[in-house]
Amino acid sequence: MKRAERQYALVDLLRGARRPWSAARLAAEFGVSTRTVERDIASLQLAGVPVYADHGAAGGYSILREYSLPPLNLSAAESLAVLAGLALLESSPYQGAARRAHAKIAAVVDEAHRAPVQEVLGRVAVIDAAAPAGGGVPMGLISDVIAARRVVRLTYSGEAADGGPDPSTSTVRDVETMGLLRGGDAWLLVGWCRLREAVRGFRIERITRLEVLDEVAPPRDPALWEADLARWSTRRLAWTAAADRRAR
């Protein structure tokens, strides 16, 4: 049995067990050494699988019964694409989630693909991307409120003459979160701004304070989001044309 198959089977066995399984008993079940079982358990825990140890005479390993590991049957190219894509999110508000997902995918990559995939990943580098530096706002919080469709109250700085934030022009706005946008060299939190009564994008590095309100954002016409994306696409074409003119 391959390593990934054994780990799937191990998760299924523990999920359905009424009592903890010792490492020795698991080793006998799968025909491997206790050391191999312990390595499998460690890999699963690193990937975020909720395996825990009960100590004592009747102790052993257990898992939350409602947990299941989704089946993956990725080719080497597919594994590489997923892991490389997650690596690019290191410079995004989804940094924490991307790292956890990366660990989960890497833990179940087919044994035959593991070495070549890791070798190519070692030659993938991003040198111009930096994580957005919000004014003390945790990046993970940004992605969480979007996923939960929460309304937030944020303090937002205007733009100074040098392009940086200008705290003297800060405004406080209630925003119905809608999504994230990568525009130019910045990540923006996009949502319905109740102050402006329109869709607005807020550069994350200019958000100096963010409060999550006890309100789920009401449904909005998807056309509002599409129209805003079209506006940004038009601006991007303008940036590209200007760059071309400068190059000539």
C-alpha positions in Angstrom: 0.0 0.0 0.0 1.3 3.4 -1.0 1.9 6.1 1.7 -1.0 8.3 0.6 -3.4 5.3 0.4 -2.3 4.2 3.8 -2.9 7.6 5.3 -6.4 7.8 3.7 -7.1 4.4 5.2 -5.7 5.4 8.6 -8.0 8.5 8.7 -11.0 6.4 7.8 -10.2 3.7 10.4 -9.7 6.2 13.2 -12.8 8.2 12.2 -15.0 5.1 12.5 -13.4 3.7 15.6 -15.2 3.8 19.0 -11.9 3.6 21.0 -8.4 4.9 20.4 -6.0 2.7 18.4 -2.4 2.3 19.7 0.6 2.7 17.4 1.4 -1.0 17.7 -2.2 -2.0 16.8 -2.2 0.3 13.8 1.2 -1.0 12.7 -0.2 -4.6 12.8 -3.3 -3.5 10.9 -1.3 -2.0 8.0 1.7 -4.3 8.1 4.2 -1.6 8.8 6.4 -0.6 11.7 5.2 1.5 14.6 7.8 4.1 13.5 6.1 4.3 10.1 2.7 4.8 11.8 4.1 7.6 13.9 5.5 9.3 10.9 2.1 9.0 9.1 0.4 10.5 12.2 2.9 13.4 12.3 2.3 14.1 8.6 -1.4 14.1 9.0 -1.2 16.4 12.0 1.1 18.8 10.1 -1.5 18.9 7.3 -4.2 19.9 9.8 -5.9 16.5 10.3 -7.3 16.5 13.9 -5.6 13.3 15.1 -4.9 13.4 18.8 -3.3 11.0 21.4 -5.0 9.7 24.5 -2.6 8.6 27.2 -2.9 5.8 29.6 -3.4 2.0 29.6 -6.4 2.3 27.2 -4.9 5.2 25.2 -3.9 5.5 21.6 -4.8 7.7 18.6 -8.2 9.1 17.9 -9.7 11.5 15.3 -12.8 13.7 15.2 -15.5 11.4 13.7 -17.0 14.1 11.5 -13.6 14.7 9.8 -12.8 13.1 6.5 -9.9 13.7 4.1 -11.1 14.5 0.6 -9.9 12.2 -2.1 -7.1 13.5 -4.3 -5.8 11.9 -7.4 -3.6 14.6 -8.9 -1.0 14.1 -11.6 2.5 15.5 -11.1 1.6 18.5 -13.3 -1.6 19.1 -11.4 0.1 18.8 -8.0 2.8 21.3 -9.2 0.2 23.7 -10.4 -1.8 23.6 -7.2 1.3 24.0 -4.9 2.8 26.7 -7.1 -0.4 28.6 -7.1 -0.7 28.4 -3.3 2.9 29.6 -3.0 1.9 32.8 -5.0 -0.7 33.5 -2.3 2.1 34.0 0.2 1.9 37.7 -0.6 -1.9 37.9 -0.2 -4.4 38.2 2.6 -5.0 34.5 2.2 -1.4 33.8 3.3 -2.3 31.7 6.4 -5.0 29.7 4.6 -2.6 29.1 1.7 0.1 27.7 4.0 -2.4 25.3 5.6 -3.7 24.2 2.3 -0.2 23.8 1.0 0.7 21.5 3.9 -2.4 19.4 3.3 -1.8 19.0 -0.4 1.9 18.2 0.0 1.1 15.6 2.6 -1.0 13.5 0.2 1.0 14.0 -3.0 1.5 10.6 -4.7 4.8 9.1 -3.5 6.0 8.7 -7.1 5.4 12.4 -7.8 6.8 13.8 -4.6 10.5 14.2 -5.5 10.0 15.7 -9.0 7.3 18.1 -7.8 9.5 19.3 -4.9 12.5 19.7 -7.2 10.5 21.9 -9.7 8.9 23.9 -6.8 12.4 24.7 -5.6 13.0 26.5 -8.9 9.8 28.6 -8.6 10.4 32.1 -7.1 8.5 35.3 -6.8 10.9 38.3 -6.3 8.5 41.3 -6.6 5.6 40.4 -4.4 5.3 41.6 -0.9 2.6 40.9 1.6 0.2 43.9 2.1 1.2 45.8 5.2 -2.1 46.9 6.8 -2.1 49.3 9.6 -2.2 46.6 12.3 -5.0 44.7 10.7 -4.4 40.9 10.7 -4.3 39.7 7.1 -6.2 36.5 8.1 -9.1 38.6 9.4 -9.6 40.2 6.0 -10.1 36.8 4.3 -12.3 35.5 7.1 -14.7 38.4 7.0 -15.1 38.1 3.2 -15.8 34.3 3.5 -18.4 35.1 6.2 -19.9 38.0 4.2 -19.7 40.2 7.3 -20.2 44.0 7.5 -17.1 45.8 8.7 -16.4 49.3 10.1 -13.0 50.4 8.8 -10.9 53.5 9.2 -9.4 54.3 5.9 -6.6 56.8 5.1 -6.6 58.9 2.0 -3.7 59.2 -0.4 -0.8 61.6 0.3 1.1 63.5 -2.4 3.8 60.9 -2.4 1.3 58.1 -2.9 1.4 56.8 0.6 -1.4 56.9 3.3 -2.4 60.3 4.7 -3.9 59.8 8.2 -5.1 63.4 8.3 -7.7 62.5 5.7 -9.0 59.3 7.3 -12.7 58.4 7.1 -14.7 55.8 9.0 -16.9 53.6 6.7 -19.3 50.7 7.1 -18.6 48.3 4.3 -20.4 45.2 3.1 -17.5 42.9 2.2 -17.7 41.4 -1.3 -14.3 40.2 -2.3 -10.6 40.8 -2.9 -9.0 42.4 -5.9 -5.3 42.6 -7.0 -5.0 45.9 -8.8 -1.5 47.0 -10.0 0.8 46.4 -7.1 -1.8 46.4 -4.3 -4.4 44.1 -2.8 -7.8 45.8 -2.3 -10.8 44.9 -0.1 -13.8 45.4 -2.3 -17.3 46.0 -0.9 -20.4 48.1 -0.9 -19.5 51.3 0.9 -22.5 52.7 2.8 -20.9 56.1 3.0 -20.6 56.4 -0.8 -23.5 54.1 -1.6 -21.4 52.4 -4.2 -18.9 49.6 -4.7 -15.4 50.7 -3.6 -12.0 49.2 -3.3 -9.9 49.9 -0.3 -6.1 49.4 -0.4 -5.3 47.1 2.5 -2.2 49.0 3.5 -4.4 52.1 4.1 -6.8 50.3 6.4 -5.7 51.4 9.9 -8.5 49.8 11.9 -11.1 47.2 11.1 -14.0 46.2 13.3 -16.2 43.2 12.5 -19.9 44.1 13.1 -22.6 41.7 14.1 -24.3 41.8 10.7 -24.2 39.6 7.6 -24.1 41.6 4.4 -27.4 41.6 2.5 -27.5 40.2 -1.0 -26.3 42.6 -3.7 -26.8 42.5 -7.4 -23.8 40.5 -8.9 -23.8 43.1 -11.7 -22.4 45.6 -9.3 -19.3 43.5 -8.8 -19.0 42.8 -12.5 -19.2 46.5 -13.3 -16.5 47.3 -10.8 -14.2 44.6 -12.3 -14.8 46.1 -15.7 -13.8 49.5 -14.4 -10.6 48.1 -13.1 -9.9 46.2 -16.3 -10.3 49.5 -18.2 -7.9 51.1 -15.9 -5.4 48.3 -16.4 -5.6 48.8 -20.2 -4.8 52.5 -19.6 -1.8 51.6 -17.5 -0.6 49.1 -20.2 -1.0 51.7 -22.9 0.9 54.3 -20.9 3.7 51.9 -20.3 3.9 51.1 -24.0 4.1 54.8 -24.8 6.9 55.2 -22.3 8.8 52.2 -23.7 8.6 53.8 -27.2 
